[in-house]
């Protein structure tokens, strides 16, 4: 059994981490002995008050909102008020409120988001750290980070985004940053409930309901979230076919805790969640001429494409909060995800027995008219249409513990944060293929291969991560040095296609070890209502298992800017510069990869990403009951390759070429009016043109995704303090626009959608 090993794991890195943790935990205890009793007690009381005001365990929030005086780096919060203004079920529409975020839309509903931060590649959100309630939530964050499961944004109460030096606290992917989704908490006082529902165009529906309560010792919450639609595309020859989706989410939380007046606040909480998604989605897009004539068309060859996913979430969290501000939190977690996405893989267009890539049809459709006609529904050769059953099972589990302790030493205030996480995850592929003949526009089943013949392999990861940070306040200056460690063992096991039960063992084993230290330093300086900030950090994303030539993605990240906050206006301007020594390209079918194996990674060499993030908010008032909130978020991004090379994955790249699918300009503006019980808001989103492949200068028409501006409008009217009506129109002007050429042809954004509904609470 051949085995390829890059490096053997260092025997001492577990001992190093444990020793560092012991030193870190003992440091504040020693330093506390020199603290002045009066100042120390005042500081402890302040932090204890903050904890009581914000009982939710939040990774970056104090008192329920971002506090720029405490965050040494870029941090943004989309709170419940921001989310409720439009009540989107699409995470792409939610995240455009935050500067520095790149998204590539795909299905019009946000089911499979592609999110990048500060110019990091967007494919399947695999280059960011994605969390729910501070716990890694991608199906296999280390072994297979592509996020084919994404939590329903419509059930969240807040979204937190960190970039720059602040992001190394979370990991493992620290170049772009981290997105943390905060789910519904158990109500803090007594019994409470909430229900919201909306219904509209093409049978689109979205609803959330929860009921819960808390006593002196016990709290509980039950919640459900439902979302679906008949879809907005029409399949050739099948006008009544469902191209929509159905999502069902169920959540339960149970907590036991000490009485409110206990000297030590102790809490133990259990969380279980179940999510099911059925979606009649495809990767097949349209040729340019077909898109121009009918953008919401779907070719007949995609009629069998369908996704099915089941996700189970388990979490147990215990915490202790002491009167001096010290807090200890420990979490055990597990996520199980099973998915099957049967979708068109390739076609034997000419009947010679070899299957041809579909992407070649869209490179030059004029020279592939016969092949394009088969996609549209023309008769094929017998068994010429191959559909792959992308059947995969994921497991992600681990334990993390964190300590936060304030103290004073040498006239400076400190807040020490230490965390350790042990994590394991795996992806199991057992895939086969089906063969169809297209006859009269229908796909007729011919045969299928045995399970495992297309792909039969496992990818596994074990990781231990350690982080320490000290926020040091010296008058108007705050310094936040931090250090992260990632020790990762990656293994890929390949099995014979004829051995689905794997009784003969693997035919090949490939192992990789990564041992990485990631320093970071952030600084803020207070000048009245303004704050100057700067930061530098080491960026890192681990390679996946399986490709021994793929190196880790590494960079040095720099940022500097200013924030201003007063009673009337909030403004932020931050410049960033990410200097990659190596960029990784991820081979997924969603980007049309046809080289190597799906899941492989390819080195892209040195890359420079620089840009500017601007945000501003103001709310002029005409009277106590009438105001006009206005906000904007703008991002400028310049992402270029720093070397010339020829790659099977990236193509022919020249120094100075722009990275694909990174918009140079993005702007989001919200303007509203609040008049007592009534409110209305208009949102406008502009995205400049995108290129499908690396390049420079003018973008060729067959590689361009045109710029676009899309308007949404939402309004509400409160009939009582507990009951209100709601309406929203997405894409008010009904613009027809493309969002991607990946992987096979142009795909559209959602057409005009009108929904109405109501919400009630008690």
N, C-alpha and C positions, 0 to 999 in steps of 0.2 A: 504494500500500500504506500504509494509515494506521498511524501509530506514536504511541503514547502514552508520554511520558517524564516521570517525576516530577522527576529531577535528573540532571544529567550527572555522571559519576564525577569526583572530585577528582584531578587529575593527580599531586598530590604525595603521596598517602597511601602508595604503595609505597616512595617514597624516605624518607618519615618513618619507616616501620617499619624499613627497613634501617639507617638512621642510628641509631635508638634501640637496635637490636640491637648495633651496633658499639660504642656507648658503654657498654652494659651489660656486654659481654664484656671490655672493657678495664678497667672499674672495679675488679674484684677483683684484677687484676694490680697495679694501682697501690697499692691498699690493703694488699696483702700485704707490701709493702716496710716498712710500719710495725709489722708484727706481731712480738711477742716470739717468739723462736725456740723457747723451751721450751714455752710454752702452745700455740703454733700446731702444733708437732709432736704434742703430746698429743691435741689436737682432731682432727687429720688421722688419727691412728691410730685414734681412736674411730670415726670415720665409715667408715674403711676396714674395720674389724671389722664394722660394721653391714652393709656391702655384702656381705662374705663370708658373713654369716649369712643374708642374704636376696638370693640371686643373681637372683631373679625381678624383672624391671622392674615395679614396683608404683607406682601413682600416689599412694597415701596410707599405705602400710604400711612400718614400720621393724621389722626383725627378725621378720617374719611376722605381726605383730599391730598393731592400732591403738595408737599411743602418744599418749595425750591430752596429754602434756607437749609434744608437737611439733605438734599440730593446733590451729590457732587458728580454731575453728569446729566445726560439728557433723560428726562422721565416725563411721561404724559399719562394722564388718567382720563378715560372716558367713563364718567360715573353714570348712575342710574338715571339722572335727569337728562343727560346727553343721549342715552340709549332710548329713553321713552319718547323723545321728541319725534322720531320717525318710526320707532318700533320695527326696525328692519329685521328680516330673517336671513339676510345676506351679509356675511362678515366683510366682504369687499367694500360694501357701502358704509359699514361702520368705521372701518379703519382709515378711510380717506380723511377723517377728521384730524389725523395725526400726521405732522410733517415727518419726512424721512422714511416713509413706508412705500414700498413698491409692491403692487399686486398685478397679477395677470388673471383676468377673469376667464372663465371656462364654460360654465353651464348655464349662467344666468340666474342661479339661485344661491351660489356660494357653497355648494355641497362639497366641492373638491378645491379648496382655495390654494393659490400659489402666492406665497407671501415672502418678501425679502425686506431687509432693513439696510438702509444706507448703501444701496447698490449691490448687496449680496444677491446671488442668483435666486430666482423665485421658485424654481420648479418644486412643486409639492411641499413647499414650506420646509424643505429639508436642510436649509442653511440658517435656521433660527432655532432658539430654544423655546419650545412651546409647552406651556403649563396650564393646568387647571387647579386653582387654589394652591399654587406653589409646588405642585407635583407634576413631574414630566408626564405628558399625556399623548405624545406621538406613539403609534403602535409599537415601534421598537426604536427608541431614540438613539441608540448607538449602532445596532446591527443593521437597521433598515429604517432611517428616519423619515422617509417619504410619508406624508400625512394623509393617507387614504381614509383615515378616521379624523374628523375634526368636530369638536363639541359644538352643539347647536348654539349659535350666538344669541338667539332669541330668548333663551332661558337664563342668560347671564345678567348679573346686577352691576358689573363693572368690568372694564378692560384696562390693564396696566401695560405700558410699553416702556422698556428701558433700552438705551443705546449708549455706546461709548464705554467709558470707564466704569459706569454703574452696572454694566451688563455682565462683568466677569463674576459677579456674585452668584450667578445662576447656572450657567454652563449646561451641557458641555460645549455648546456652540456660542462663542463669545465675539465673533467678528461683527456680525450685524447687530445682534442684541436678543432680547427676550420679550415674548408676549405672554402675559399671564391673564387667564380668564377667571373671573371670580363668580362662582355660582351662588344661588340663593341661600342666604343664611337662615338659621332658625330665628324667628322673631325674639327680640330681647325681652319684651314685657308682655305677659299675658297671652291670650289667644288672638290670632290674627289670620287673615286670609286675603287672597288676591286672585282675580280671574280676568283674563284679557283674551279677546278673540277678534279676528279680522277675516273678512271674506271678500273675494273680488274676481277680477278678470281670469278667465280660463280656469275657473274653479280653484283659484289659489286660496289657501286657508292657512292660518297660523294662530295658535292658541296656547296659552299658558295658564295653569291654575295651581295654586298651592294653599295649604292650610297648615298652620303650626302654632306652637306656643311654648312658653317657658314658665316654669315655676321656680321656687327658690333652689330646687335641686335637680330638676329634670326638664329637658326641652326636647321637642321633636318637630319634624317637618315632613310632609308628604307633598310631592310635586309631580306634575306631568306637563309635557310640552309636545304639541302635535303640529305638524307642518306638511303641506303637500300641494300638488298642482297637477293638472292634466298636461302641462307642458305647453310650449309656444311654437313648436316645430311640427311640420307635417311630412310624413314619410311618403316618398313617391309610390303611388299605387295603393297606399293604405291610408286614406284620409282620416279614418277613425281610430288609427293606432294611438295608444297612449305614449307620449314622449315625456311624461312628467315623473313625479317621484312621490314617495310617502315616507315620512320620518315619524317615529314614535319614541319618546323619551319618558322614562319614569325614574324618580329619585326619592330616596328616603334618608333621613338623618335622625340620629338619636344621640342625645348628649346627657351626661350626668356631671354635676359640678357642685362645688361648695356653695354655701349660702353667700349672698351679696356682701355681708359684713365680715366674712372670714378673713383673718390676717394674711392667709396665703390663698390665692385664687387657684384652684385646681379644676381641671376640666378634662373629660374623656369623651370623645365624639366618634361615632360610627357612621360611615357613609356607604350607601350602595346605590349604584345607578345602572340602568339598562337602556341601551339605545339600539334601535333597529332602523335600517335604511334600505328601502327598495327604490331603485332609480333606473329608468329606461334611458340611460345615457350612453353616448358613443364618443369615440375619438375622431370619427370621420367628419370632415368639414366639406367645403364646397370649392369648386374652381371659381376663379375671379368672375368669369362671365355669368355663371349661375348665381353667385352671391349678389351681383349687381341687379339681376332680374328678380330674384326671390330669396332674400337672405335667411328666411326661416324655413327653408326647405331642408329635408334630410334625404340622402340617397337611399334607394331601396336596399342596397347591400348592407346597410347598418341595422336592418329591421330586427335582428336577433340579439343586438347588443343590450346587455342589462347588468346592473350592479346589485349585489346583495351583501349587506354587512350587519354584523351583530357585535355589540360591544358591551362588556361587563366591567364595572368599575367598583373596586373595593378599597376602602381607606379607613384606618383607625388613627386618630390623632389625640395625643395627650399633652397637656401643657400645665406649667406651674408659673404663676406670676407672683413675685414677692413685692413687699411694700417699698423696697429700695429701688425698684425698677428692673431688677433682674428677671429674666424670663427664659424658661427652658421649654422647648417644644420638640416632641418626637412623633414621627409619622411612619406607619407601616402602610404600604400600598401595593395594589396589584391591578393590572389592566389586561383583560383578555379580549382579543379582537379576531374575528373570523370574517373573511371576505371572499367573494367570488365575483369576478367581473368577466363575463363572457363577452368578447368583442372581436370585431373583424381584425384579423391579423395580416393576411396577405391573400393574393389571388393568382392562380395560374391563368393569366390573361390569354396566352397563345396556345394552351393545350399541350405544351411540350413536356409536362411533368414536373417542371420547376416553378416554384412560387415566386412572384415578383413583388417587390416592396410597393406599397400603395403611394408612398411619398414621391416616387419617381413620376407618377401621373401628374402631380400638381407642380412639379418643377417645370414641365413643358407640356401642358395639356393639349396644345395644338398637334403635337407629334404623337400623342397617345389617345387619339379620339376613340379608337376601338375599346381601349381599356376603360376610358371614362364612361362610355356607354354601358359597360357592364356594371360599374358603380351605380349608374342611374337606373338600372333594372333590366338591361338586355340579357338575353339568354347566355349562360356561360357553358364551358365544357363541363363534363360530368365530374362532380366532386372538386371543382376548381376553386370554390370559395372556402377558405380555411378560417375557422373561428377558434380562438384560444380561450380555454377556461383558466383564467388567472386565479387559481385557487390557492389561498394563503391563510395561514393561521399565525397569530402573533401573541406573544406573552411579554409583559413588562412588569417587573416587581422590584421592590427594594425597601430600604429603611433609611430614614434621614433624621438627624437630630441637630438641633441648633441651640445656641446659647447667646443671649444678649445681656450685657451688663454695663451699666453706667458707673463711672467713678471719676475722681479728680486726682491729679498728680501734677506737681510742679506748676500750679496756677492755671492749668489747662483742664478743660472738661473733655472726658473721653466717653465714647460708647463703643464697647468692644462687641463684635459679632463673630461668632465661630460656628461653622456647620460642617458636618460630615455626612456623606451619603454613600451607601453601598447599593449597587444597582445591577440587576441582571435582565437581559431581554433576548428575545430570539424571534426569528422569522422562519417559518416552515413552508416550503413550496412543494406542492404535489399536484402538478398540472398536467392536463392532457389537451387534445385538440379534436375538434369536430369538423367534418367536411360536408359541404352542401353543394348542390347544383342550383343555379338560379334559373327558374323556368317560369316564364310569363310574369316576371316581377316578384315571384315568391321564392324563398329559399327552402329547398327540399332536402331533408336530411339523407345523407348517403352512408356515412360510417363515422366511427370515432376511434381514437387510439386509447390504449389502456391508461388508467390513472398513473401518473408519474413519468410517462414516456417523454413528455415535453420538457418537464423540469422536475427534478427530484433532489432537493437539497435543503440544508439547514444553514442558517447564519446565526451565530451566537455571540453574545458580548457579556463580559463581566467588567464592572468598573467600580473604582472607589474614588470619590472626589472629596477634597478637603478645601475649606475656604476660611480665611480669617481677614477681618477688616476692623480698623479702628478709626472712628470718626473723632477727630481732635479739634476742639473749638478753642481758639485763642483770640478773644475779642471778636473783631469783625471777620477774622480769617478762620476758615474751616478746611482742614486737610483730611483726606480720606484715603490712606494707603490700604491696599488690599493685596492678597496673594491667593491664587487658586492652584490646586494640584489636581490633575486628572491622570489616573493610572488605569489603562484599558487593555483588556485581553480580547481579541477578536478571533473567531474561528469560523471557517466555512467548511462544511462537509458535503461532498458530492456523492450521490448514490446512483447506481445503475438504473436506467429507465425501466428495466425489466424486473426491478426489485422494489415494488411499492411498499412492502412491509419492512424493508431495510434489514432483513434477516442476515444478509451477507456482509453487512457493514459498509462503510464508505469506500468508494474507489479512489478518493483523493481527499486529503485534509490540508487546508492552508490556514496558517496561523500568523497573527500580527500582534505585536505589543506596542503600545504607545505610553510614554512616560513624560508628562508635560507639566512644567511650572509656568504659571501665567500671572505676572505682576501687573498691578494697576495703581494709578494715583490720580485722584481727583481733588480739585481745590475750588473753593468759592470765597469771594470777598464781598462783604456787604457795604454798599455805599448808599445810605438812606433807603429809598424804595427800590434801588437797583442792586443787582447782584452780578458780579463778574464771575465767570466760571472757566475752568480749563481742565483738561484731563489727558492722560496718556495710558494706554493699556495694551497688553499683548493679546491679539486675537487668535482664535484657534477653532478649527472644526476637524474632528477625527475622520480618517478615511474609513470606508466600509470594508468589511471582510471580503476576500475573494480575489482582489486584484493586487498582486504583490508589488507592482510597480507604482501604484498610487501612493503619493506622499500626503501627509497631513496638510490641511489648509492652514496657513499661518499668515499673520500680518502684524504690523504695528499700527495702532489706531490713535489718532490725535483729534482733539476737539477744543474749541474755545468759543466763548460767546457772552451774551449778556441777557439777563432777565430783568423785567421791570414790572412791578405790581403795585397798584394803588387801589383806592376805593372805586375808581372810575374806569381804569383800563389795565389790561395785562398784555405784555409784549415779550416775545422771546426771539432771539436771533442767535443761531449756533452754526458755526462753520465746522466741517469735519474733513479729515484726510485719512484714508485707510490705505496703507502701503502693503499690499500682498506680496509675499515672496513666492507663494504658490496658490493658484486658484484651482479648485476641483470642479470638474464637470460630472454630473450624475447621469448615468445612462438609465433612463426610464422611457417607457413607451409614450408617456405623456409629452415628451419632447421629441418624439419621432426617432429615438435612437435605434440604429440598425447595425451597430458594431459591437462585438463582444457579447456579453450576457447582460440582460436587464439586471441592474443593481451594481454593475461595475462602475468604477470611477476613473477619470482621466485627468492628468495634470495639464493645467493651462498656463503655468509659469507665472511670471510677475505681472501684477495688475495694479493700477492706481485708481482709486475711487475718491473723488473729492466733491464737495457740495456745500449747500447752504440750506438750513431749515429756518423758516420764519413762521411765527404764529402770533396772532393778536386777537383780542376780544374786548368789546366795549358794549355798554348797555345804557344809552341815553334814556332819560326818563322825562316824560311829559307831565306826569303826576305820580302819586303813590301807586296807582293801579294801571298806568299805561307806560310801557317801555318798549324800546326797539333794540333788541340784542343783535349784535353783528360780530361775526368772527371769520377768520380766514386761516388757512394753513397752506404754505407754499414750500415746495421742495425743488431745488436745482441739483441735478446729479450729473457728474461727468465721470464716466467709468471707461477706462481704456486699457488695452493690453500694452505691456511695456516691452514686448519682444515679438519677433517674427518666427513662426514655426508652422509646420504642416501636421495636422492631427486628424485621425479618423473621426474623432468626436467633434472637435471645434471647427474642422475644415482648414482652409488655407488662411492663416492669420498673419497680418502685417502689423508691425509696431505702430501704435497709435489708433488701431481699429477700436471702435466702440463695442462694448458688450451688448449682446442682443437682449431685448425685452426689458431694458432699463430706460424709462422715459427721462428725457433731459429736463422737462418742466412738468410739474404737477401743481394744480391749484384747486383748492376747495374753499368756497365761500358760503356762509350761512347768513341769511338776513331774515329777521322775524319781527313780529309784533305781538305783545302781550297786552290784553285789554280785559282786566278782571278775570272772569271765568273763561274767556276765549283766548286762543293763541293760534298763530299760523307761522310757518317757517318755510322758506324757500332755500334749497341747497343746490349749488351749481358746482359741477366737477369737470375740470379741464385736464386732459392728458395729451401731451404732445406725441408726435408720431414715434413709432417703435420700429426697430429693424429686426428681421427674423434671424439673421445670421450676422456674425462679426463683420464689420466693415467701416468705412469712413467716407465722408463726402455725402453727396446726394444718395438717397436710398432708392434702389431699383423698384419699380412698381410691383413686381412679383415677389419682392421681399419686404414690402412696407405694410405696416398697419397704420392707417391714417389717424391723425389727431382727431379728438372728439371733445365735445362739451355736452354734458347731460344735466338736465334740470329735474329735480324732484321737489314736491311740495307736500306738506303735511299740516293738518289742523286739528284742533280738539276743542271741545266745549264741555265744561263741567256743569252738569245739571244740579249736582249736590257736591258736598265735600268728598263723598265716597263713590260717586257714579259719574262717568263722563263718556262722551261720544268721541269717535276718532275717525279720520279719513286721510288717505295718502294717495298721491299719484306719482308713480315712478316713471321716469323718462317722459316728462310732461309733453314735450314736443314730438314724441314718437320718432326720435332719430333712429335711423338704421345705420349701425356702425359695427365694425369688426373689432374683436378683442384679441384674436390670436390667429396665427397660421399653423400652430403646432397642434398635433403632430402631422395631420393630413388635411390641409386646406383651411380656408377661412371659416371662422366660427363667429356667430353674432352675439351682441349684447342683448339683454332682454328688451322687448318692445314695451310700449306704454302699458302700464298695469295700474288699475284703479282698485283700491280696497277700502272698505269701511268696517267699523267695528265699535266695540265698547269695552270699557274696563270698570271693574267694581272692586272695592276693597272694604275690609272691616277690621 
